[in-house]
Every structure is written in structure tokens, then in C-alpha cells.
Amino acid sequence: MKIMQTTLENPKDKTAVPFSRTNPFQAKVLNNVNLNGAGSSKETRHIELSLDGSGLSYVPGDALGIIPANDPELVASLIDEMAWDEEASVIINKQGETLPLKEALTSYFEITLLSKKILQQAAEFTENEELKKLVLVENANQLKEYTNGRDLLDMFRDFGPWKASAQEFVSLLRKMTPRLYSIASSIAAHPGEVHLTIGAVRYTAHGRERKGVCSVLVAERVQEGDTLPVFVQPNKHFHLPESQEKDIIMVGPGTGIAPFRSFIEERAVIKAAGRSWLFFGDQHAASDFLYQDELEKYQKDGVLTRVDTAFSRDSEQKVYVQHKMLENSKDLFAWLENGAYFFVCGDKQYMAKDVHEALLTVIEKEGSMTRDEAQAYLDDMKGQGRYQRDVY
């Protein structure tokens, strides 16, 4: 399988344009394995891609963009629902470029996300009273609620019959956005390669099974030898300290481990003098301890000074990374006082907030400070670039 993207050439000097977001590189898949063990409720893919011939490079902390393709089953359901001709040619952009409808819905347009704007514009293509009512200004909250967790197929099924062509509908859609993933490798450790750690997103909502566009593409449809269109997205706000002497504390539960694997690999190659401490968490130690063998070897070799784990489903009381931070508050504060850099990667909604609160509590308690003083201490760390977050 190859996800098609065109390579541009500069007509003046005939040299290839550098690979980028608008001109992605077709990276060959070298390895694609599930990191979770038997009995896990999760599927986390470790993917290794070749950058040979791309001229692309990266540093630990950067992200890789993938331009995905939509699920062929979902595309088929949309075309079937609307009784469209999949070979019909549709205009896809302002430049007037065209694609066959099936290809446009597969590789060009975003079809799994609904916006307020799409529903408002679609209301003109139907006599459906329910939709006309939903898009009224006074029903803004209900409209927002409807868009949550629903896609184009839901809209087609819920508010027909429709009186619009395929062209009129695709004109409402936005272009597929690249999915960004924290890079999980050091190029110094794996020359010419880039590794990713991607959790497959699958859930049921509104009576239908839902799949993450890119994560499930990678989990179910991309085999070794296939190619994926990729580009490097630098992350200026998340990187190792310039001095190799500095200590680093890394908090990365679940797929949040990704950039820290790159940090650890990089520091192993350059034989950094600074200490490193990792907090990792997931559901079960037996099936969800991502990169366990590697991490244990790094600890044995002294590359990783400490590893503290929290497996939330292995005990009566759910234990998370922030609980491990509080348990080790004395040592944690001593590391901070010694100039350690503190990094967090992963879930923005809950985990990052809980870790932030735990960090404040550690500083307040061990530094004998008020909450405001602890906050000022943390703000000072931020100002020095010693508190960095890569959250999503």
C-alpha cells in the first residue's frame, strides 16, 4: 500500500524541492509491531520508518507528521449512503484540481470530523426540520454537542433526504490535516531511521464503532514494505538541555513515553554525564509496560538512573504517575534544587494537569513554601526552560 502524494520539482533548476508538510517524503515501513502483551485492552504500535534518500533529520523532542488516508470501509459507506458514483470527477481545491470521488474522500478530505460550519451549510441541502432547527443561533450548545464524536456519515443518515450533488458536499469539507506524533528515536542511535509509538484509537459512540484515522491505518492497514507520506515538524519548546551535565526528570505514561525513548537513546550515544529519572505508567505491568526490556537494560547500564512505574489496574487503589511523584517528593525536590529539567508528555486533559498539581505540591511541601511561592518557583523553572510539556 502506498498513500499517494506528488513530488514537486522546481522547473527553473530541476532540483527536487525539499521534503516538507506540502511535499511529504514517502517513507518505507521497516517494522510495525504491537508493543502490548496478551490480555491488554490497548494496542500500541512501534513503527520504524526509513528516511534514506530524504535528506530529513530531526532532534529528540521533534515530531513526525503523517498524512493519512481514510478508512476504505467508511468511504464506501458514505458513497453507498448517498448513491454516488465513486468514479465521478470532483473539484478538490481553489486551483480547480480534480480527483475521482472515491480517491478524494480517501486521501484528500477530512470525513471523520464534523464542524458547526459544515452542518450550517449542509442545512441548505435538505428540507429536514431537525437540522434546520439545530443550526439556529439559539441552539448553539446542542449543535456543538451533536458534532462531538460524530462524522459525515452520521450527518448523512440523520438529516436526509438530501438534494445536493457530491461536488456540493465535498466543497463543504476541509482538507485532511496531517497527524503529528512525538518521535520515539534518536537519529544518532538509528541513522537514517525514525521511530514512532502510536496508540490505536478505537471506541464506540452514537451506536457506531469509531476509529482514529491515522492510528488505525497504521495498526490495521500498513504492512512492512509499504510507504507513508511524512515530514519532520521541529518542536522548539521540547528538547534536551544543551548541557549534558544536567539531570532530567521525564514523566510519560502510555504513548507519552515516545519522546523520552529518544531522549534516553540520545544520551546513551553521547554518554551524557547528567542523571535521568523516568516516571512511566499504564494499566497492567504484565501487558502494558512499553519498551520494558530496553528501559531495564538502560537502567542496568546506568544510562537511566531511576525508573518509577505506576500500573493503575494492578492494585485496589488506582496508582498513577503523579502518585509516584508524591511518594518520592523528597528526592524529586532535591533533583529540582540541583537544576534538573522536568519534562511531561501525554494526555493534556487529565494527566498533565494532575502532574502539574503534584509538582506544585512537591515544591510546596519539600521547599516549605506557600502555594504562591511554589507557583513562583515553577514559573522560574519555566522561564529557564527547565519545565517543558508536550501534551495533546
ChimeraX attribute file (.defattr): number of C-alpha atoms within 10 A of each C-alpha:
attribute: neighborCount
match mode: 1-to-1
recipient: residues
	/A:1	11
	/A:2	14
	/A:3	15
	/A:4	16
	/A:5	17
	/A:6	11
	/A:7	14
	/A:8	15
	/A:9	13
	/A:10	9
	/A:11	8
	/A:12	6
	/A:13	7
	/A:14	9
	/A:15	10
	/A:16	11
	/A:17	11
	/A:18	16
	/A:19	19
	/A:20	15
	/A:21	18
	/A:22	14
	/A:23	17
	/A:24	23
	/A:25	26
	/A:26	24
	/A:27	24
	/A:28	20
	/A:29	21
	/A:30	17
	/A:31	15
	/A:32	20
	/A:33	15
	/A:34	17
	/A:35	22
	/A:36	21
	/A:37	17
	/A:38	10
	/A:39	10
	/A:40	15
	/A:41	11
	/A:42	20
	/A:43	20
	/A:44	23
	/A:45	22
	/A:46	23
	/A:47	22
	/A:48	22
	/A:49	23
	/A:50	19
	/A:51	20
	/A:52	13
	/A:53	9
	/A:54	15
	/A:55	10
	/A:56	17
	/A:57	15
	/A:58	18
	/A:59	20
	/A:60	27
	/A:61	25
	/A:62	25
	/A:63	21
	/A:64	21
	/A:65	22
	/A:66	22
	/A:67	23
	/A:68	25
	/A:69	24
	/A:70	24
	/A:71	21
	/A:72	15
	/A:73	9
	/A:74	19
	/A:75	20
	/A:76	15
	/A:77	12
	/A:78	20
	/A:79	17
	/A:80	12
	/A:81	12
	/A:82	17
	/A:83	10
	/A:84	15
	/A:85	13
	/A:86	17
	/A:87	11
	/A:88	13
	/A:89	17
	/A:90	20
	/A:91	17
	/A:92	22
	/A:93	13
	/A:94	7
	/A:95	7
	/A:96	8
	/A:97	10
	/A:98	14
	/A:99	16
	/A:100	15
	/A:101	23
	/A:102	21
	/A:103	20
	/A:104	22
	/A:105	27
	/A:106	21
	/A:107	20
	/A:108	23
	/A:109	20
	/A:110	22
	/A:111	23
	/A:112	19
	/A:113	14
	/A:114	22
	/A:115	17
	/A:116	15
	/A:117	12
	/A:118	18
	/A:119	21
	/A:120	17
	/A:121	12
	/A:122	22
	/A:123	21
	/A:124	14
	/A:125	17
	/A:126	15
	/A:127	14
	/A:128	15
	/A:129	10
	/A:130	11
	/A:131	20
	/A:132	16
	/A:133	13
	/A:134	19
	/A:135	21
	/A:136	12
	/A:137	9
	/A:138	10
	/A:139	12
	/A:140	13
	/A:141	11
	/A:142	12
	/A:143	20
	/A:144	14
	/A:145	12
	/A:146	19
	/A:147	18
	/A:148	13
	/A:149	15
	/A:150	19
	/A:151	18
	/A:152	20
	/A:153	18
	/A:154	17
	/A:155	17
	/A:156	15
	/A:157	13
	/A:158	12
	/A:159	19
	/A:160	15
	/A:161	13
	/A:162	16
	/A:163	11
	/A:164	13
	/A:165	11
	/A:166	17
	/A:167	14
	/A:168	14
	/A:169	13
	/A:170	20
	/A:171	15
	/A:172	15
	/A:173	20
	/A:174	17
	/A:175	16
	/A:176	18
	/A:177	14
	/A:178	17
	/A:179	15
	/A:180	18
	/A:181	21
	/A:182	28
	/A:183	27
	/A:184	30
	/A:185	29
	/A:186	26
	/A:187	19
	/A:188	18
	/A:189	15
	/A:190	14
	/A:191	13
	/A:192	16
	/A:193	21
	/A:194	25
	/A:195	27
	/A:196	24
	/A:197	28
	/A:198	25
	/A:199	22
	/A:200	21
	/A:201	16
	/A:202	15
	/A:203	11
	/A:204	10
	/A:205	11
	/A:206	11
	/A:207	6
	/A:208	10
	/A:209	9
	/A:210	18
	/A:211	18
	/A:212	17
	/A:213	20
	/A:214	21
	/A:215	21
	/A:216	22
	/A:217	18
	/A:218	20
	/A:219	22
	/A:220	10
	/A:221	11
	/A:222	18
	/A:223	17
	/A:224	15
	/A:225	15
	/A:226	16
	/A:227	20
	/A:228	25
	/A:229	24
	/A:230	27
	/A:231	26
	/A:232	23
	/A:233	18
	/A:234	16
	/A:235	15
	/A:236	9
	/A:237	13
	/A:238	20
	/A:239	20
	/A:240	24
	/A:241	15
	/A:242	7
	/A:243	10
	/A:244	15
	/A:245	12
	/A:246	18
	/A:247	22
	/A:248	25
	/A:249	24
	/A:250	24
	/A:251	25
	/A:252	27
	/A:253	26
	/A:254	21
	/A:255	24
	/A:256	24
	/A:257	25
	/A:258	27
	/A:259	32
	/A:260	26
	/A:261	24
	/A:262	27
	/A:263	23
	/A:264	25
	/A:265	23
	/A:266	21
	/A:267	23
	/A:268	19
	/A:269	12
	/A:270	11
	/A:271	11
	/A:272	17
	/A:273	14
	/A:274	17
	/A:275	19
	/A:276	24
	/A:277	22
	/A:278	23
	/A:279	21
	/A:280	23
	/A:281	27
	/A:282	23
	/A:283	22
	/A:284	19
	/A:285	18
	/A:286	15
	/A:287	16
	/A:288	23
	/A:289	22
	/A:290	25
	/A:291	14
	/A:292	13
	/A:293	10
	/A:294	12
	/A:295	19
	/A:296	15
	/A:297	12
	/A:298	18
	/A:299	16
	/A:300	11
	/A:301	11
	/A:302	13
	/A:303	23
	/A:304	21
	/A:305	17
	/A:306	16
	/A:307	16
	/A:308	14
	/A:309	17
	/A:310	23
	/A:311	20
	/A:312	17
	/A:313	14
	/A:314	14
	/A:315	11
	/A:316	7
	/A:317	8
	/A:318	12
	/A:319	18
	/A:320	22
	/A:321	25
	/A:322	22
	/A:323	15
	/A:324	17
	/A:325	21
	/A:326	17
	/A:327	12
	/A:328	13
	/A:329	19
	/A:330	15
	/A:331	14
	/A:332	21
	/A:333	20
	/A:334	14
	/A:335	20
	/A:336	17
	/A:337	11
	/A:338	11
	/A:339	15
	/A:340	24
	/A:341	22
	/A:342	22
	/A:343	21
	/A:344	26
	/A:345	25
	/A:346	22
	/A:347	17
	/A:348	14
	/A:349	10
	/A:350	9
	/A:351	20
	/A:352	21
	/A:353	13
	/A:354	16
	/A:355	19
	/A:356	15
	/A:357	13
	/A:358	19
	/A:359	22
	/A:360	21
	/A:361	20
	/A:362	23
	/A:363	25
	/A:364	19
	/A:365	17
	/A:366	15
	/A:367	16
	/A:368	11
	/A:369	16
	/A:370	14
	/A:371	14
	/A:372	11
	/A:373	15
	/A:374	21
	/A:375	18
	/A:376	13
	/A:377	17
	/A:378	18
	/A:379	14
	/A:380	13
	/A:381	18
	/A:382	15
	/A:383	10
	/A:384	12
	/A:385	16
	/A:386	23
	/A:387	19
	/A:388	19
	/A:389	20
	/A:390	21
	/A:391	15
	/A:392	12
